């Protein structure tokens, strides 16, 4: 088995609906899988459907363990029973590896279960080559996407939604301990009752190759922050994103402990009654944020920002206290709905900083202008 002699499992027709793989209901954790990969390499599952038999506890589809290298899951349909439990035994793809590299998740559709994709590498030897693109995940109760101990990764063009009630501590996407270049572009993460995106100890390579989080739609209806950054964010550019919290939580919450060299530019941060931005561990912490400007900071609540225990009611007050946001504004972005974050507010149509060399187009592929719109979409004032 090698890169030129791989194992590829797919139906002859190339159509997922033509092959559905199931198995008798598992009765214990040891047999809780339809497919299991252990010490596997150069294996591809493509164009098939996995449907675990409905059971009281054990409904995992795919288990990956021990060492795993060059594994691809592409164009799969994984249908798990919708449930209200929080357990790893009800996970679509569960990878907990001793060593791993080049694991790719491409154009899969996952519905139901406690967790969608859980991929945990080795805390002493991070996993390189991770790709997560074009996936659609819906109605997962607790953790639709969870990655930890990755050596960089690509996370682009995914849609993660939840249409109803979910686990109170729900994270749409949760990335922990990502060391190296993280590219996170054009994702739509909406309907979260907890955090839409949670980042913890994600560090880019350095000032010459910072990570990029751009052109994403992030929505939550929660007392938790839509985007929560818990410590250790380094050398990451957060550009041209649209965030919307439709409950009492902040749009952005950032615990800045052990963080360094980050830029937050050309974003829309809209809260309902909560803070637009909530910083912990003080703006006085040197160099955690080296630029935060040209953002739209809007809330219907009384305060734009909170830093530690201090509240700030206007953009001007926040600029004076923090030294940030000299060119930022506060306009209702006029989103069409809670989860459709295509802005139309005329005050932000041409209010951005020129970042064309880094973000040349928007979430829909529309080319940015020299004076770009704020947020994930490029548009003209009506």
C-alpha positions as CSV (number, residue, x, y, z in Angstrom):
1,X,0.0,0.0,0.0
2,X,1.4,3.4,-1.0
3,X,0.4,6.7,-2.5
4,X,0.4,5.1,-5.9
5,X,-1.3,1.9,-4.8
6,X,-4.2,3.0,-2.5
7,X,-7.3,1.3,-1.2
8,X,-10.4,3.1,-2.5
9,X,-13.8,2.0,-1.4
10,X,-16.6,3.3,-3.5
11,X,-19.6,2.1,-5.5
12,X,-19.2,1.5,-9.2
13,X,-21.9,4.1,-10.0
14,X,-20.2,6.8,-7.9
15,X,-23.5,7.7,-6.3
16,X,-23.8,7.7,-2.5
17,X,-27.5,6.7,-2.6
18,X,-26.6,3.5,-4.5
19,X,-24.7,2.0,-1.5
20,X,-25.8,2.2,2.1
21,X,-23.7,0.5,4.7
22,X,-25.1,-0.5,8.0
23,X,-24.5,-3.1,10.7
24,X,-26.3,-4.9,13.5
25,X,-26.8,-2.6,16.5
26,X,-23.7,-2.6,18.7
27,X,-24.2,-3.7,22.3
28,X,-20.9,-2.3,23.7
29,X,-18.3,0.4,23.1
30,X,-15.8,-2.2,21.7
31,X,-18.0,-3.0,18.7
32,X,-19.5,0.4,18.2
33,X,-18.7,1.1,14.6
34,X,-19.7,0.3,11.1
35,X,-16.2,0.8,9.7
36,X,-13.0,0.7,11.8
37,X,-9.5,1.8,10.7
38,X,-6.6,0.9,13.0
39,X,-3.0,1.4,11.9
40,X,-4.3,2.2,8.4
41,X,-2.7,4.2,5.6
42,X,-3.7,5.3,2.1
43,X,-7.4,4.4,2.4
44,X,-10.3,6.4,0.9
45,X,-14.0,6.0,1.6
46,X,-15.9,7.7,-1.2
47,X,-19.5,8.1,-2.5
48,X,-21.4,5.9,0.0
49,X,-23.9,6.2,2.8
50,X,-23.5,5.1,6.4
51,X,-26.5,4.5,8.5
52,X,-26.1,3.0,12.0
53,X,-29.0,0.9,13.2
54,X,-31.0,2.9,15.8
55,X,-30.1,1.7,19.2
56,X,-30.3,3.0,22.8
57,X,-26.6,4.0,23.1
58,X,-24.2,2.9,20.3
59,X,-24.6,4.6,17.0
60,X,-21.1,5.5,15.8
61,X,-20.5,5.2,12.0
62,X,-16.7,5.3,11.6
63,X,-13.9,4.8,14.1
64,X,-10.2,5.6,13.5
65,X,-7.7,4.7,16.1
66,X,-4.0,4.0,16.7
67,X,-1.9,5.3,13.7
68,X,-3.6,6.8,10.7
69,X,-1.9,8.3,7.6
70,X,-3.3,9.5,4.3
71,X,-7.0,8.7,5.0
72,X,-9.7,10.4,2.9
73,X,-13.5,10.6,3.6
74,X,-15.1,12.1,0.5
75,X,-18.7,12.6,-0.5
76,X,-20.1,10.4,2.2
77,X,-23.6,10.6,3.6
78,X,-23.7,9.7,7.3
79,X,-27.2,9.7,8.9
80,X,-27.2,9.3,12.6
81,X,-30.4,9.3,14.7
82,X,-31.2,12.7,16.1
83,X,-30.8,12.6,19.9
84,X,-30.3,14.7,23.0
85,X,-27.4,12.8,24.5
86,X,-23.8,14.0,24.8
87,X,-21.6,11.0,24.2
88,X,-18.7,10.0,21.9
89,X,-20.6,6.7,21.3
90,X,-22.9,8.6,18.9
91,X,-20.4,10.2,16.6
92,X,-20.3,10.1,12.8
93,X,-16.5,10.0,12.4
94,X,-14.4,9.5,15.5
95,X,-10.7,9.7,15.1
96,X,-8.5,9.5,18.3
97,X,-5.1,8.6,17.0
98,X,-1.6,7.9,18.5
99,X,0.0,9.4,15.4
100,X,-1.6,10.6,12.2
101,X,-1.1,12.7,9.1
102,X,-2.9,13.8,6.0
103,X,-6.5,13.1,7.1
104,X,-9.0,14.7,4.7
105,X,-12.7,15.3,5.1
106,X,-14.2,16.5,1.7
107,X,-17.8,17.2,0.7
108,X,-19.5,15.0,3.2
109,X,-23.0,15.4,4.5
110,X,-23.6,14.5,8.2
111,X,-26.9,14.6,10.0
112,X,-27.8,13.9,13.6
113,X,-25.9,12.3,16.5
114,X,-24.2,13.7,19.5
115,X,-21.0,14.7,17.6
116,X,-20.3,15.1,13.9
117,X,-16.5,14.8,13.5
118,X,-14.1,14.4,16.4
119,X,-10.5,14.3,15.5
120,X,-7.9,14.3,18.2
121,X,-4.2,13.9,17.4
122,X,-1.3,13.3,19.7
123,X,-0.5,16.1,22.2
124,X,3.3,15.4,21.8
125,X,3.3,15.1,18.0
126,X,0.7,17.2,16.3
127,X,-1.0,15.9,13.1
128,X,-0.1,17.6,9.8
129,X,-2.0,17.8,6.5
130,X,-5.5,18.0,7.8
131,X,-8.1,19.2,5.3
132,X,-11.8,19.9,6.0
133,X,-13.5,21.4,3.0
134,X,-17.0,21.5,1.5
135,X,-18.8,19.6,4.3
136,X,-22.4,20.1,5.4
137,X,-23.3,19.2,9.0
138,X,-26.7,19.7,10.6
139,X,-28.7,18.7,13.6
140,X,-25.7,17.5,15.6
141,X,-26.5,17.9,19.3
142,X,-23.2,19.0,20.9
143,X,-20.1,19.1,18.8
144,X,-20.6,19.1,15.0
145,X,-16.8,19.7,14.5
146,X,-14.0,19.2,17.0
147,X,-10.3,19.2,16.2
148,X,-7.4,19.1,18.6
149,X,-3.6,18.8,18.3
150,X,-3.2,19.7,14.6
151,X,-0.1,21.0,12.9
152,X,-1.9,23.6,10.8
153,X,-5.0,22.8,8.8
154,X,-7.3,23.9,6.0
155,X,-10.9,24.6,6.9
156,X,-12.8,26.1,4.0
157,X,-16.3,26.3,2.4
158,X,-18.2,24.3,5.1
159,X,-21.8,24.7,6.3
160,X,-22.6,23.9,9.9
161,X,-26.2,24.5,11.1
162,X,-28.6,23.6,13.8
163,X,-32.3,24.3,13.2
164,X,-33.6,23.7,16.7
165,X,-32.7,23.2,20.3
166,X,-29.3,21.7,21.1
167,X,-26.9,21.1,24.0
168,X,-26.6,24.2,26.2
169,X,-22.8,24.1,25.8
170,X,-22.9,23.6,22.0
171,X,-19.9,24.6,19.9
172,X,-20.5,24.7,16.1
173,X,-16.8,24.4,15.4
174,X,-14.2,23.9,18.1
175,X,-10.5,24.1,17.3
176,X,-8.0,23.4,20.1
177,X,-4.2,23.4,20.0
178,X,-3.6,24.1,16.3
179,X,0.0,25.0,15.8
180,X,1.0,26.2,12.3
181,X,-0.9,27.9,9.5
182,X,-4.7,27.7,9.9
183,X,-6.7,28.8,6.8
184,X,-10.4,29.2,7.6
185,X,-12.3,30.8,4.7
186,X,-16.0,31.1,3.5
187,X,-17.6,29.0,6.2
188,X,-21.2,29.4,7.2
189,X,-21.7,28.4,10.9
190,X,-25.2,29.4,12.0
191,X,-28.0,28.4,14.3
192,X,-25.7,27.8,17.3
193,X,-27.3,27.9,20.7
194,X,-23.8,28.1,22.2
195,X,-20.7,29.3,20.4
196,X,-20.6,29.3,16.6
197,X,-16.8,29.1,16.7
198,X,-14.5,28.4,19.6
199,X,-10.7,28.8,19.3
200,X,-8.2,27.8,22.0
201,X,-4.4,27.9,21.7
202,X,-4.3,28.4,17.9
203,X,-1.0,29.8,16.8
204,X,0.1,30.8,13.3
205,X,3.6,30.3,12.1
206,X,4.7,34.0,12.7
207,X,4.4,37.5,11.4
208,X,5.6,36.3,7.9
209,X,2.9,33.7,7.6
210,X,0.0,34.5,9.9
211,X,-3.1,32.3,9.9
212,X,-6.1,33.7,8.1
213,X,-9.8,33.6,9.3
214,X,-11.7,35.5,6.6
215,X,-15.1,35.7,4.8
216,X,-17.0,33.6,7.3
217,X,-20.6,33.9,8.5
218,X,-20.9,33.2,12.2
219,X,-24.3,33.3,13.9
220,X,-25.5,32.2,17.4
221,X,-28.6,32.7,19.4
222,X,-26.9,32.5,22.8
223,X,-25.8,34.1,26.0
224,X,-22.4,32.7,25.0
225,X,-20.2,34.6,22.6
226,X,-20.7,33.9,18.9
227,X,-16.9,33.8,18.4
228,X,-15.1,32.8,21.6
229,X,-11.3,32.9,21.7
230,X,-9.9,31.4,24.8
231,X,-6.2,32.1,25.2
232,X,-3.2,31.4,23.1
233,X,-4.2,33.0,19.8
234,X,-1.1,34.1,18.0
235,X,-0.3,35.5,14.6
236,X,-3.8,35.3,13.2
237,X,-5.5,37.7,10.9
238,X,-9.3,37.9,11.4
239,X,-10.5,39.8,8.3
240,X,-13.8,40.4,6.6
241,X,-16.1,38.2,8.8
242,X,-19.7,38.8,9.6
243,X,-20.8,37.9,13.2
244,X,-24.3,38.0,14.6
245,X,-25.5,37.1,18.1
246,X,-29.3,37.3,18.3
247,X,-29.5,36.7,22.1
248,X,-27.7,38.3,25.1
249,X,-24.2,37.1,24.4
250,X,-21.3,39.0,22.9
251,X,-20.4,38.8,19.2
252,X,-16.7,38.4,20.0
253,X,-15.2,37.3,23.3
254,X,-11.4,37.2,23.6
255,X,-9.4,36.0,26.7
256,X,-6.0,37.4,25.6
257,X,-3.8,35.4,27.9
258,X,-0.7,34.1,26.1
259,X,-1.8,35.7,22.8
260,X,0.4,37.6,20.5
261,X,0.5,39.4,17.1
262,X,-3.2,39.3,16.0
263,X,-5.1,41.6,13.6
264,X,-8.9,42.2,13.6
265,X,-9.9,44.3,10.5
266,X,-12.9,44.9,8.2
267,X,-15.3,42.7,10.3
268,X,-19.0,43.2,11.2
269,X,-19.7,42.4,14.8
270,X,-23.4,42.7,15.6
271,X,-24.9,41.9,19.0
272,X,-28.5,42.0,20.1
273,X,-28.5,43.2,23.7
274,X,-25.0,42.0,24.7
275,X,-21.5,43.5,24.2
276,X,-20.1,43.7,20.7
277,X,-16.6,42.8,22.0
278,X,-15.7,41.4,25.4
279,X,-12.0,41.3,26.3
280,X,-10.5,39.5,29.2
281,X,-6.9,39.8,30.5
282,X,-6.9,43.5,29.5
283,X,-6.1,45.5,26.5
284,X,-2.9,46.5,28.3
285,X,-1.4,43.1,27.6
286,X,1.4,44.0,25.2
287,X,1.0,43.0,21.5
288,X,-1.9,40.5,21.9
289,X,-3.6,42.6,19.3
290,X,-1.4,44.7,17.0
291,X,-4.3,46.1,14.9
292,X,-8.0,46.2,15.4
293,X,-9.7,48.8,13.1
294,X,-12.1,49.4,10.2
295,X,-14.7,47.2,12.0
296,X,-18.4,47.7,12.3
297,X,-19.4,47.5,16.0
298,X,-23.1,47.5,16.5
299,X,-25.4,46.5,19.4
300,X,-28.9,47.3,20.5
301,X,-27.6,47.0,24.1
302,X,-26.1,49.7,26.2
303,X,-22.4,48.9,25.8
304,X,-20.2,48.4,22.7
305,X,-17.3,46.9,24.6
306,X,-16.2,45.4,27.9
307,X,-12.6,45.2,28.9
308,X,-12.1,43.4,32.2
309,X,-14.6,45.0,34.5
310,X,-14.9,48.3,32.5
311,X,-17.8,49.0,30.1
312,X,-17.7,51.4,27.1
313,X,-20.9,52.7,25.6
314,X,-19.6,54.1,22.3
315,X,-17.0,53.4,19.7
316,X,-15.3,56.7,20.5
317,X,-15.1,55.8,24.2
318,X,-13.7,52.3,23.3
319,X,-11.2,53.9,21.0
320,X,-10.0,56.3,23.6
321,X,-9.5,53.6,26.2
322,X,-8.0,50.9,24.0
323,X,-6.2,52.7,21.2
324,X,-8.0,50.6,18.7
325,X,-10.9,51.2,16.2
326,X,-9.8,54.7,15.0
327,X,-11.6,54.1,11.7
328,X,-14.4,51.9,12.9
329,X,-18.1,52.7,12.8
330,X,-21.4,51.6,14.3
331,X,-24.2,50.9,11.9
332,X,-26.9,48.3,11.7
333,X,-25.6,46.1,8.9
334,X,-29.2,45.3,7.9
335,X,-28.8,41.5,7.6
336,X,-31.8,39.9,5.7
337,X,-32.3,37.4,8.6
338,X,-30.7,36.1,11.7
339,X,-28.6,33.6,9.8
340,X,-28.3,35.2,6.3
341,X,-25.4,37.7,6.9
342,X,-25.4,39.4,3.5
343,X,-25.2,43.0,4.7
344,X,-26.8,45.9,2.9
345,X,-26.2,48.9,5.3
346,X,-25.0,51.8,3.2
347,X,-22.7,53.1,5.9
348,X,-20.4,50.1,5.6
349,X,-20.6,49.5,1.9
350,X,-17.2,51.2,1.3
351,X,-15.8,51.6,4.8
352,X,-13.1,49.1,4.8
353,X,-9.3,49.0,4.6
354,X,-7.8,47.7,1.3
355,X,-6.8,44.1,2.1
356,X,-7.0,43.0,-1.6
357,X,-3.6,41.2,-1.6
358,X,-4.9,38.9,1.2
359,X,-8.7,38.8,0.7
360,X,-9.3,39.4,-3.0
361,X,-13.0,38.3,-3.0
362,X,-15.9,37.7,-0.6
363,X,-17.7,34.6,0.7
364,X,-19.6,34.4,-2.7
365,X,-16.6,35.0,-4.9
366,X,-17.4,38.6,-5.6
367,X,-14.2,40.6,-6.2
368,X,-13.3,43.2,-3.4
369,X,-12.8,46.8,-4.3
370,X,-10.0,49.2,-3.2
371,X,-12.4,50.5,-0.6
372,X,-14.1,47.3,0.4
373,X,-17.3,46.6,2.2
374,X,-17.1,45.5,5.8
375,X,-17.9,41.9,6.7
376,X,-18.1,38.7,4.6
377,X,-19.8,40.2,1.5
378,X,-18.9,42.9,-1.0
379,X,-21.8,45.1,-1.9
380,X,-22.7,48.6,-3.2
381,X,-24.7,51.2,-1.2
382,X,-28.3,51.4,-2.4
